[in-house]
């Protein structure tokens, strides 16, 4: 399959958006998600017990939930992106080790394997995630007090 220069550019811009999302989440700079999600975004983190909702709801949820994890690393791989004009779809693998404090002291690192199933839209400000649904693959070393 031969790609046009526009499609190559679009795919690269979407990949940069995916990496930016991971950097913003891991850096806990959640207000920067206004430049990652579209205004009409729908985000579903429910597979791991998270929120489902629009951009505002999701950012508020992340601000409340993510501080419990002092360290996270969302590593994205194998982006499968299909561009259709000003819209695109994607399936992206994510490997996510996270540290969580334990109730009796100390901390534990656990890991999540998941896919993001996405829809993207081109806006005047660039590509944005319009819809994101997490699909669970596996969990490892989850603390006993967590139910994932």
Wavefront OBJ file of the C-alpha trace (Angstrom):
o trace
v 0.000 0.000 0.000
v 1.403 3.368 -1.033
v 0.655 6.287 1.282
v 0.304 9.871 0.185
v 2.502 12.511 1.794
v -0.616 13.882 3.504
v -1.462 10.495 5.022
v 2.141 10.024 6.191
v 2.021 13.489 7.776
v -1.368 12.784 9.380
v -0.156 9.503 10.850
v 2.971 11.131 12.258
v 0.924 13.951 13.790
v -1.443 11.428 15.400
v 1.494 9.409 16.750
v 2.908 12.609 18.259
v -0.513 13.207 19.850
v -0.427 9.708 21.367
v 3.031 10.282 22.822
v 1.982 13.680 24.132
v -1.021 12.093 25.897
v 1.333 9.647 27.667
v 3.749 12.419 28.642
v 0.944 14.619 30.009
v -0.578 11.753 32.036
v 2.768 10.657 33.485
v 3.705 14.270 34.233
v 0.325 14.830 35.922
v -0.219 17.999 33.858
v -3.889 17.240 33.267
v -4.939 20.700 32.085
v -2.790 20.077 28.993
v -5.334 17.425 27.975
v -7.445 20.286 26.613
v -4.932 20.234 23.744
v -5.119 16.428 23.396
v -8.861 15.681 23.514
v -11.427 17.335 21.248
v -14.129 19.494 22.815
v -16.713 16.753 22.186
v -14.475 13.883 23.349
v -15.801 10.749 25.022
v -13.309 8.800 27.145
v -13.968 5.374 28.680
v -11.489 4.169 31.320
v -14.035 1.814 32.932
v -12.236 -1.452 32.156
v -9.824 -0.687 35.035
v -12.454 0.931 37.268
v -12.015 4.458 35.952
v -14.435 7.062 34.698
v -16.545 7.298 31.576
v -17.442 10.724 30.297
v -16.643 13.849 28.363
v -13.412 15.851 28.391
v -14.283 17.901 31.491
v -15.365 14.851 33.476
v -12.236 12.929 32.456
v -9.812 15.698 33.378
v -11.525 16.133 36.765
v -11.353 12.366 37.350
v -7.636 12.228 36.485
v -6.843 15.167 38.776
v -8.504 13.300 41.635
v -7.372 9.714 40.905
v -3.840 9.910 39.535
v -2.043 11.497 42.517
v -2.361 8.125 44.301
v 0.272 6.834 41.855
v 3.551 8.677 42.514
v 5.146 7.161 39.410
v 3.632 5.871 36.176
v 4.958 5.232 32.703
v 2.538 4.899 29.804
v 4.604 3.327 27.020
v 2.761 3.251 23.691
v 3.623 0.847 20.880
v 2.286 -0.666 17.659
v 0.023 2.221 16.656
v -2.363 1.033 13.958
v -3.766 4.220 12.454
v -6.136 4.559 9.506
v -6.773 8.041 8.159
v -9.999 8.924 6.340
v -9.769 12.616 5.456
v -10.321 14.670 8.604
v -11.091 11.621 10.730
v -8.997 8.646 11.732
v -9.170 5.514 13.843
v -6.479 3.795 15.827
v -5.608 0.895 18.046
v -2.560 1.481 20.244
v -0.857 -0.881 22.671
v 0.056 0.489 26.100
v 2.379 -1.017 28.719
v 1.804 0.795 32.006
v 3.877 0.123 35.127
v 2.622 2.125 38.110
v 3.804 2.611 41.665
v 1.291 2.779 44.502
v 1.869 3.311 48.230
v 0.863 0.353 50.400
v -1.433 0.831 53.419
v 1.212 -0.503 55.845
v 4.029 1.564 54.366
v 6.343 1.184 51.432
v 5.132 0.913 47.873
v 4.534 -1.639 45.153
v 4.925 -1.525 41.395
v 2.222 -3.234 39.364
v 1.716 -3.364 35.628
v -1.157 -3.071 33.207
v -1.284 -4.176 29.598
v -3.988 -2.562 27.517
v -5.012 -1.179 24.170
v -6.458 2.219 23.424
v -9.170 2.026 20.795
v -9.395 5.544 19.445
v -11.121 7.892 17.059
v -9.308 11.077 16.052
v -10.509 14.275 14.424
v -8.596 17.025 12.647
v -9.402 20.414 14.186
v -8.129 23.881 13.249
v -5.557 23.378 16.048
v -4.453 19.930 14.796
v -5.401 16.313 15.444
v -7.266 15.513 18.669
v -8.534 12.334 20.336
v -12.307 12.359 19.924
v -13.033 8.960 21.460
v -10.840 6.695 23.575
v -11.842 3.342 25.046
v -9.408 1.238 27.052
v -9.409 -2.517 26.414
v -7.853 -4.701 29.085
v -5.201 -7.223 28.100
v -3.597 -8.253 31.408
v -2.566 -7.142 34.901
v 0.488 -8.172 36.931
v 1.438 -7.787 40.583
v -1.679 -5.848 41.539
v -1.801 -5.064 45.279
v -4.337 -7.144 47.225
v -6.402 -4.080 48.144
v -6.952 -3.178 44.468
v -9.562 -4.901 42.342
v -8.752 -4.588 38.611
l 1 2 3 4 5 6 7 8 9 10 11 12 13 14 15 16 17 18 19 20 21 22 23 24 25 26 27 28 29 30 31 32 33 34 35 36 37 38 39 40 41 42 43 44 45 46 47 48 49 50 51 52 53 54 55 56 57 58 59 60 61 62 63 64 65 66 67 68 69 70 71 72 73 74 75 76 77 78 79 80 81 82 83 84 85 86 87 88 89 90 91 92 93 94 95 96 97 98 99 100 101 102 103 104 105 106 107 108 109 110 111 112 113 114 115 116 117 118 119 120 121 122 123 124 125 126 127 128 129 130 131 132 133 134 135 136 137 138 139 140 141 142 143 144 145 146 147 148
